[in-house]
Each structure stands twice: as structure tokens, then as C-alpha cells.
């Protein structure tokens, strides 16, 4: 699909350039505050659905600019919706701000939140000119909990015609890919007994875990490319002299798409069943969070974003190598399966560290991370402006929105 086209006459083209310049100027003027916001969120990491301080920090500059703030949307205390303008094309910018247990912002969500705010501030300056409504969406619990999935299901995205966000990583990737993900817990129920005096009376749920883990390890030899299984023991018993009557595995299953994930779930479930059968235990598999689907970025928005990123002097990896760099999994995949959207990666100098490593957490407030906040906001805002100015792509987005709203009804 071709990139958004220029305006049809010189006057409109000049106005488009002026619009981008106005937005750029607003973002640059706010850059120190955006960087301070990124550092402030980083300094007080909060886990999924507990991001109260991060939400307060994120909405403050938006409220001061005149955005209408709705807190606790979708019945999620740390979700928000900040709205500016009243145009027919509603542009959603997703902010994330949850951290990881113990290693804090090792996924750089502080950068995501600050860049989202910057994008919102830039677009607010030109909302009337473009005929757009700017919506910054605070989406909690991306690491575990699926805030965007819940917000999507509960109608928060119903009027959004296009959705965007930018995620930090070691390199720039425009068409970032992700894996579908299932977050499950497997509980085994056995029978407690004295491990020395009467072991024959016990049914060892811990052994059921062991057998299941061995079976999973053997299964890994025969799964499809792109399928992954990884997990930990969440509960292995209470004392060495008590046969464990309860044990639990916590597992992530991933695959290139939802169909492949369903297949992997069936095969993994047989491994858990084998553990229970071999040890005389029972078991249950629980879904702990909404299932994430794979990213399906919109081709036209990707094309526009790639163009804007190049104008900032950034050189992303070549498109033919993008599919070789899976991002992991994200609930933004669920959004892009419903709404035209993008989830590019913006590069920072992490000294060789990758996301979910302590070194990446440390790098998320270095000079390159600070630049990523500003560059991310500039690139997203320019992308929105280019698409909003293009009659073909604007019409396509609005038509998709009407179709989706009819399906919702």
C-alpha cells in the first residue's frame, strides 16, 4: 500500500508542512517535561493494575493542556482516557506504565508513557486544523493482565479509528512482530502425608509438577517454529517432611498466531495431564490473564511511520528482517486485530542489554532513552498528521470505523 499522498494543491501542501511544524514545536517545547515524566515513572516502578502514581504523573500534563480526563475507565482503577478536540477522525495513542517484578522498568514503559503524552500534546496543537479528536489511552498491566484487551472488550476503543504507540528496544523496528500468548496456571491436587512415617499414604503434587516439566521439556523437540513454552514453579509444597498436597506451575505459551497457539495449548495440556495421571493427582488449568493475539500492523500506517522516522535521522532494520525479530508478546496485538494500528520499536543504546534484563532498566533513563521519548512523540505525531491530511487514507480509516461500529451494534 502506498504511503499517504501529498495535498492536491500548493496551498494545502504548505498548510500540511505548517501543521507538522506546529506539532513538532509543541513537542520540542515540552521535551524537558516529557523526559522528567519518563524519569519520574522509572523512579517509582509499579506492577500491573497498581500503577496509581504513574497514572497521576501521566495525566497531569494532559490535564493542564486542556484534555478531558476520565479516570478508572473500563472499571480498571489505573486505566484512563484523555480526550482533546471534536473531529470526526479519532486518533488513539496508547500509554503503558506498568513495571516488572523486582527489575522495575526493564521494558521501558516509562518511555512509552512519556512519548504518548508528547504525541498527544503535539497533536492537540493542530487538532482543529486537522479535524481530529486526540485520545491518549492509559493502558495498565501490559506485562501481565492484558489491560488493553479488557479496555477493548469494554468499549473504550469503540470510537478510535487508528491506534498507535511506540516501544523501546535495542534497535529501531518499524513493522515489529509479536507472538500470540496464553498465560496459564496449572494446579495439581494430591494428598498430604508424613514424608517419612507414611509416604505411601501421600499423593505427591510436587512430583506431578516434575513429570509435567519433563514432558514439556521433551515436547520442545517437536513443536513448530515460533512456538514457545516457558514457566516456573509457583508452588512446590510447604515443608520437606510433608508430601505436597498442592503444587502449581505458572506457564506462558506463545506462537506466531492464534491458530498455532491453540495447537500448542492442546499439546501442552497433554503434558500436564500426564503429570497428574502418573502421580495419582488431579489437575486444573486456569487462564490467568486475557490471551494476547499477534500484532497485525496496518501497512499504510507503517509506511507513513517509516517515512517520518527517516526524517528524524533514524535507520530501522530492513523490512525483510523484521519478521526475524519477534518482540515477545503484547496486548497491543489484540488492538491491531480490530483497529488499524502500529506498534513500532524505537531504539535506545542499552549497552548490549535486551528488554527484561536489569541492564535495560538502567538504560531506560540514559541519554538515548531521553532522545527516544522525543523522537517517538515526533514520529507518531507526524504519522498521524500525514494520514489525517491524506483523503484516501482518512476515508479508509473512517469507513473501517463505521463498519466496526455497525458490527458492535
C-alpha positions in Angstrom: 0.0 0.0 0.0 1.5 3.4 -0.9 2.3 6.0 1.7 -0.1 8.9 2.4 -0.1 11.3 -0.5 0.7 15.0 -0.5 -2.1 17.5 -0.8 -3.6 18.2 -4.2 -2.6 21.9 -4.4 0.2 24.0 -3.2 -1.8 25.8 -0.5 -2.9 22.6 1.1 0.7 21.2 0.9 2.1 24.3 2.6 -0.6 24.1 5.3 0.4 20.5 5.9 4.0 21.4 6.4 3.0 24.2 8.8 0.8 21.8 10.7 3.7 19.4 11.2 5.9 22.2 12.2 3.4 23.4 14.8 3.1 20.0 16.3 6.9 19.5 16.3 7.4 22.8 18.1 4.9 21.8 20.8 6.7 18.5 21.4 10.1 20.1 21.4 9.0 22.8 23.8 7.7 20.1 26.2 10.7 17.8 25.8 12.3 18.6 29.2 9.0 17.9 30.9 8.5 14.7 28.9 11.9 13.5 29.9 11.2 14.4 33.5 8.0 12.4 33.3 9.9 9.4 32.0 12.4 9.5 34.8 9.7 10.0 37.4 7.8 6.9 36.3 11.0 5.0 36.2 11.9 6.0 39.7 8.8 4.5 41.2 8.0 1.3 39.4 4.5 -0.1 39.9 3.2 -3.5 39.0 0.1 -4.4 36.9 -3.1 -2.7 38.0 -1.2 -0.9 40.8 0.1 2.0 38.8 -1.6 4.8 40.7 1.3 7.1 41.0 2.3 6.6 37.3 -1.2 7.4 36.2 -1.3 10.6 38.2 2.1 11.7 36.7 1.0 10.8 33.2 -2.4 12.7 33.1 -1.1 15.9 34.8 0.5 17.5 31.7 -2.5 16.4 29.6 -5.0 17.9 32.0 -3.0 21.2 32.1 -3.2 21.3 28.3 -7.0 21.0 28.4 -7.5 17.3 27.8 -10.7 15.9 29.3 -9.6 13.3 31.8 -11.6 10.2 32.6 -10.0 8.0 35.3 -10.9 4.4 36.0 -12.3 3.6 32.6 -13.4 0.1 31.8 -13.8 -0.5 35.6 -10.0 -0.5 35.8 -8.7 1.9 38.5 -5.4 2.6 36.7 -6.8 3.0 33.2 -7.6 6.4 31.8 -8.8 8.2 28.7 -7.7 11.8 28.0 -9.5 13.5 25.1 -8.9 16.7 23.2 -10.8 18.1 20.2 -14.0 17.0 18.4 -13.0 16.0 14.9 -14.5 13.0 13.1 -11.2 11.1 12.9 -10.3 9.9 16.4 -6.7 9.0 16.9 -5.7 6.8 19.9 -2.3 6.9 21.4 -1.6 4.2 23.9 0.4 4.8 27.0 1.9 2.0 29.1 3.4 2.4 32.6 3.5 -0.9 34.4 6.8 -2.4 35.6 8.2 -5.9 36.1 8.6 -7.6 39.5 12.0 -6.9 41.1 13.7 -5.5 37.9 11.4 -2.4 37.5 11.2 -0.7 34.1 13.2 -3.3 32.3 10.8 -3.0 29.4 11.0 0.8 29.2 7.3 1.5 29.7 8.3 4.9 31.2 9.5 5.8 27.7 6.2 4.6 26.2 4.1 6.8 28.6 6.2 9.9 28.1 6.2 9.5 24.3 2.4 9.1 24.3 1.9 12.3 26.3 4.3 14.1 23.9 2.3 12.8 20.9 -0.9 14.0 22.5 0.5 17.4 23.2 1.8 17.8 19.7 -1.5 16.7 18.1 -3.6 18.9 20.4 -2.0 22.0 18.8 -3.3 21.0 15.4 -6.5 19.1 16.2 -8.8 21.8 14.9 -6.8 22.3 11.7 -6.8 18.5 11.1 -10.4 17.8 12.1 -9.3 15.1 14.6 -10.0 14.0 18.1 -6.9 13.2 20.1 -7.3 10.4 22.7 -4.4 9.3 24.9 -5.3 6.0 26.5 -3.7 4.9 29.7 -3.5 1.1 29.4 -2.4 -0.7 32.6 -1.0 -4.2 33.0 0.6 -5.0 29.7 3.2 -7.2 31.3 0.6 -9.4 32.9 -3.1 -8.8 32.9 -4.0 -7.5 29.5 -5.3 -4.0 30.2 -5.8 -3.2 26.5 -7.8 -6.4 26.0 -10.1 -5.5 28.8 -10.5 -1.9 27.6 -11.2 -3.2 24.1 -13.8 -5.6 25.3 -15.5 -2.9 27.4 -15.8 -0.3 24.7 -13.1 2.2 25.4 -11.7 1.8 21.8 -15.1 1.9 20.1 -14.7 5.3 18.6 -11.0 5.0 17.8 -10.2 5.0 14.1 -6.5 4.3 14.4 -4.3 3.4 17.3 -0.5 4.0 17.8 2.2 3.5 20.4 6.0 3.2 20.4 8.0 0.7 22.4 11.7 1.0 23.3 14.2 -1.7 22.3 17.8 -2.2 21.3 17.2 -1.2 17.7 14.6 0.6 15.6 12.0 -1.7 14.1 9.1 -0.2 12.2 7.0 -3.3 11.4 7.6 -5.0 14.8 6.1 -8.5 15.1 4.9 -10.2 18.3 3.7 -13.7 19.3 0.3 -14.7 20.5 0.4 -15.6 24.2 -1.6 -17.7 26.7 -0.9 -17.0 30.4 -1.9 -20.1 32.4 -1.6 -21.6 35.8 -1.7 -25.4 36.3 -2.8 -26.5 39.8 -2.2 -30.1 40.9 -4.1 -31.6 43.8 -2.7 -34.6 45.7 -2.8 -35.8 49.3 -0.6 -34.7 52.2 1.1 -37.3 54.3 4.2 -37.6 56.5 7.1 -37.9 54.1 9.0 -40.3 56.3 6.4 -42.1 58.6 3.7 -42.7 56.0 4.8 -41.7 52.4 2.6 -44.5 51.0 -0.5 -42.5 52.0 0.5 -39.4 50.1 -0.1 -38.4 46.5 2.7 -36.0 45.6 1.5 -33.0 43.7 5.2 -31.8 43.6 6.0 -35.0 41.6 3.2 -34.2 39.2 4.9 -30.9 38.6 8.2 -32.7 37.9 6.7 -35.2 35.5 4.9 -32.4 33.7 8.1 -30.4 33.4 10.0 -33.4 31.9 7.2 -34.0 29.4 7.2 -30.3 28.4 11.0 -30.4 28.0 10.7 -33.4 25.7 7.8 -31.7 23.8 10.1 -28.8 22.9 11.9 -31.0 20.4 8.8 -31.4 18.3 6.9 -28.1 18.4 6.6 -25.8 15.3 8.9 -22.9 14.6 7.7 -19.9 16.5 6.0 -21.9 19.3 7.5 -21.4 22.8 6.8 -22.7 26.3 8.4 -21.3 29.4 7.4 -21.4 33.0 8.2 -21.6 36.7 7.0 -23.5 39.8 4.7 -21.2 41.6 4.0 -23.5 44.5 6.0 -26.7 45.2 4.9 -27.5 48.7 5.3 -26.2 52.2 7.9 -28.4 54.0 10.3 -31.3 53.1 8.6 -33.6 55.6 5.1 -33.1 54.2 4.2 -34.8 50.9 2.9 -31.8 48.9 -0.9 -31.9 48.6 -0.9 -28.9 46.3 1.6 -27.6 43.7 1.3 -25.1 40.8 3.0 -24.3 37.6 2.9 -20.9 36.0 3.4 -21.0 32.2 3.5 -18.8 29.2 2.7 -20.4 25.9 3.5 -18.5 22.7 3.1 -19.0 19.0 3.2 -17.0 15.8 -0.5 -16.7 15.6 -3.7 -17.7 17.4 -4.3 -20.9 15.5 -0.8 -22.1 16.3 -1.2 -21.2 19.9 -4.4 -23.3 20.1 -2.5 -26.3 18.8 0.3 -25.7 21.3 -2.2 -25.5 24.1 -3.6 -28.9 23.2 -0.2 -30.5 23.2 1.0 -28.8 26.5 -2.3 -29.8 28.2 -1.5 -33.4 27.5 1.8 -33.0 29.3 0.1 -31.6 32.4 -2.5 -34.4 32.3 0.4 -36.9 32.1 1.9 -35.5 35.3 -1.4 -35.8 37.1 -2.0 -39.3 35.8 1.4 -40.6 36.7 1.2 -39.5 40.3 -2.4 -40.2 41.1 -3.2 -36.5 41.4 -5.9 -34.3 39.8 -5.2 -31.1 38.0 -6.9 -28.0 36.6 -5.7 -25.5 34.0 -6.6 -21.8 34.7 -6.3 -18.9 32.4 -4.7 -16.2 34.5 -4.9 -13.2 32.0 -6.6 -12.5 28.7 -4.9 -14.2 25.8 -2.8 -11.9 23.6 -3.1 -12.1 19.8 -0.2 -11.4 17.4 0.5 -7.9 16.1 -1.0 -7.2 12.7 0.2 -3.7 12.0 -1.6 -1.6 9.3 0.5 -1.4 6.1 -0.3 2.3 5.3 0.4 3.5 8.8 3.7 1.6 8.8 4.7 3.2 5.6 3.9 6.7 6.9 5.8 6.0 10.2 8.9 4.7 8.3 9.0 7.9 6.3 8.7 10.1 9.4 11.4 8.0 11.3 13.8 8.5 8.4 13.2 12.3 8.6 14.5 12.1 12.2 17.7 10.5 11.1 16.9 7.1 12.4 17.7 4.0 10.4 15.5 1.0 11.3 16.3 -2.6 10.4 15.3 -3.6 6.8 11.7 -4.8 6.4 12.9 -8.2 5.2 14.5 -8.8 8.6 11.6 -7.6 10.7 9.9 -11.0 11.0 13.1 -12.5 12.3 13.0 -10.2 15.4 9.9 -11.1 17.4 9.1 -8.7 20.2 7.7 -11.2 22.6 4.0 -10.6 23.2 1.8 -7.6 23.8 -1.9 -6.8 24.3 -1.5 -4.2 21.5 -1.8 -7.2 19.2 -5.4 -7.5 20.2 -6.0 -3.9 19.4 -4.3 -4.1 15.9 -6.5 -7.2 15.1 -9.6 -4.9 15.5 -8.3 -1.4 14.7 -5.8 -0.2 12.2 -2.7 0.4 14.3 1.1 0.2 14.7 3.5 -0.8 17.5 7.0 0.1 16.3 10.1 -0.2 18.4 12.3 2.8 18.9 15.9 2.1 19.5 18.0 3.0 22.6 21.6 2.3 23.5 21.2 -0.4 26.1 24.9 -1.5 26.0 24.0 -4.9 24.7 21.1 -5.5 27.2 17.7 -6.5 25.9 14.3 -6.0 27.4 13.5 -7.7 30.7 17.1 -7.5 31.8 18.3 -5.2 34.6 20.7 -3.5 32.2 17.8 -2.4 30.0 16.1 -0.9 33.1 19.2 1.1 33.8 19.4 2.2 30.1 15.8 3.4 30.1 16.7 6.7 31.5 20.0 7.3 29.7 20.6 10.0 27.1 19.5 7.7 24.2 16.3 6.8 26.1 15.6 10.5 26.6 16.0 11.1 22.9 13.7 8.2 22.2 10.9 9.9 24.2 11.1 13.0 22.0 11.8 11.2 18.7 9.0 8.7 19.4 6.5 11.5 20.0 7.6 13.4 16.9 7.4 10.3 14.7 3.9 9.3 16.0 2.5 12.8 15.7 3.9 13.3 12.2 2.5 9.9 11.2 -1.0 10.9 12.4 -0.8 14.3 10.6 0.3 12.7 7.3 -2.6 10.2 7.5 -5.2 12.7 8.6 -4.2 15.0 5.7 -4.5 12.2 3.1 -8.0 12.0 1.8 -7.7 8.3 0.7 -6.3 7.0 3.9 -8.5 9.2 6.1 -11.6 7.9 4.2 -10.4 4.3 4.6 -10.0 4.7 8.3 -13.4 6.3 8.8 -15.0 3.6 6.7 -13.4 0.9 8.7 -14.7 2.6 11.9 -18.2 2.8 10.6 -18.1 -0.9 9.7 -16.8 -1.8 13.1 -19.4 0.2 14.9 -22.1 -1.5 12.9 -20.7 -4.8 14.0 -20.7 -3.7 17.6 -24.4 -2.8 17.4 
